[in-house]
Amino acid sequence: MKKPHVYFRAYLAALLMLAAVPADAADVKELFAIDLADYPGKEGRMLEVSYPPGARDIVHRHDAHAFVYVLEGQIVMQLKGQPAVTLKAGQTFYEGPTDVHVVGRNASNTESARFVVVLLRAKGAPILTPVKE
């Protein structure tokens, strides 16, 4: 049987993880993943991201080529050193492997937004890496 302090540590760790995730965080669903045979050690990932009203991302990078296509709603994207852009359904956005994504959010506080992201990256690399400003 585990000692009570072990359970407390696990409980505390779970609480800290939940506290770090905003209540209005994006919902990310993986749609497709494939190893890129012509590029050893590389893979492609396709994700669907749904932003509830008012949702926003933390400052991050992807260490990947990221191709965004907006399906519905409007999103605001900004890379470090670039102006923010507001994208609506049918518009696209690109992030390079060294870009820092300083703004990623739903442009609306009342409507949802949804987009697809295709990532070309090193196999097994994290989807998102937080960056301190």
C-alpha positions in Angstrom: 0.0 0.0 0.0 1.3 3.5 -0.9 1.9 6.0 1.9 -0.5 8.9 2.2 2.1 11.5 1.2 2.5 9.8 -2.2 -1.2 10.3 -2.8 -1.0 13.9 -1.7 1.9 14.6 -4.1 0.0 13.1 -7.0 -3.1 15.1 -6.1 -1.1 18.3 -5.8 0.6 17.7 -9.1 -2.8 17.1 -10.8 -4.1 20.3 -9.3 -1.1 22.3 -10.5 -1.5 20.9 -14.0 -5.2 21.8 -14.1 -4.5 25.3 -12.8 -2.0 25.9 -15.7 -4.7 25.1 -18.3 -7.2 28.0 -18.9 -10.9 27.1 -18.7 -11.4 28.5 -22.2 -8.5 26.5 -23.8 -8.6 25.2 -27.3 -9.8 21.7 -28.0 -7.2 19.9 -30.3 -8.1 16.7 -32.1 -5.5 14.7 -34.2 -7.0 13.9 -37.6 -4.0 12.2 -39.3 -0.4 11.3 -38.8 2.1 9.8 -41.3 5.8 9.1 -41.4 7.4 10.9 -44.4 9.3 8.1 -46.1 11.2 10.6 -48.4 12.4 12.5 -45.4 13.8 10.1 -42.8 13.0 11.1 -39.3 10.2 13.5 -40.3 6.5 13.2 -40.0 3.3 15.0 -41.0 0.5 15.7 -38.6 -3.0 17.1 -39.3 -4.9 18.6 -36.3 -8.3 20.2 -35.9 -8.3 23.0 -33.4 -11.6 24.4 -32.0 -11.5 27.6 -30.0 -14.5 28.3 -27.8 -15.5 31.9 -27.5 -12.7 34.0 -25.9 -10.1 31.1 -26.1 -6.5 32.0 -26.4 -3.2 30.1 -26.7 -0.1 30.5 -24.5 3.0 31.9 -26.2 4.6 29.0 -28.0 6.4 27.6 -31.0 6.0 24.3 -32.9 9.5 23.5 -34.1 7.7 22.6 -37.3 6.4 24.0 -40.5 2.8 24.8 -39.6 0.1 25.4 -42.2 -3.2 26.8 -40.9 -6.6 26.8 -42.8 -9.6 28.4 -41.1 -12.8 26.4 -41.3 -15.2 28.7 -39.4 -15.2 31.8 -37.3 -12.3 34.2 -37.0 -8.9 33.8 -35.4 -6.2 36.3 -34.6 -2.6 35.1 -35.2 0.7 36.9 -34.6 4.3 35.8 -34.8 7.0 37.6 -32.9 8.2 40.7 -34.8 5.2 40.6 -37.2 1.8 42.4 -37.1 -1.2 40.5 -35.9 -3.6 39.2 -38.6 -7.3 38.3 -38.3 -8.2 35.4 -40.4 -11.7 34.2 -41.4 -13.0 31.0 -43.0 -11.1 30.1 -46.1 -7.9 32.0 -45.2 -4.5 30.6 -44.4 -1.5 31.2 -42.2 2.0 29.9 -42.0 4.5 29.5 -39.1 8.1 28.4 -39.6 10.1 26.1 -37.3 11.8 29.0 -35.5 8.8 31.3 -35.3 7.4 32.2 -31.9 3.6 32.4 -31.9 2.9 35.3 -29.5 -0.9 35.6 -30.2 -3.3 32.8 -31.1 -6.9 33.4 -30.1 -10.5 33.4 -31.1 -11.4 36.9 -32.4 -14.9 36.5 -30.8 -16.0 36.4 -27.3 -19.4 35.0 -28.4 -18.8 32.6 -31.4 -16.6 29.5 -31.7 -13.8 29.3 -34.3 -12.3 26.2 -35.9 -9.2 25.5 -38.0 -7.0 22.8 -39.4 -3.2 22.8 -38.9 -0.8 20.6 -40.9 2.6 20.2 -39.1 5.7 18.9 -40.9 8.3 18.2 -38.2 10.8 15.8 -36.6 9.2 12.5 -35.7 8.1 12.5 -32.1 8.7 16.2 -31.4 6.2 17.9 -29.1 3.2 19.5 -30.9 3.7 22.7 -28.9 6.5 24.1 -26.8 5.7 26.9 -24.4 8.0 30.0 -24.7 8.6 32.6 -22.0 8.2 36.2 -23.3 
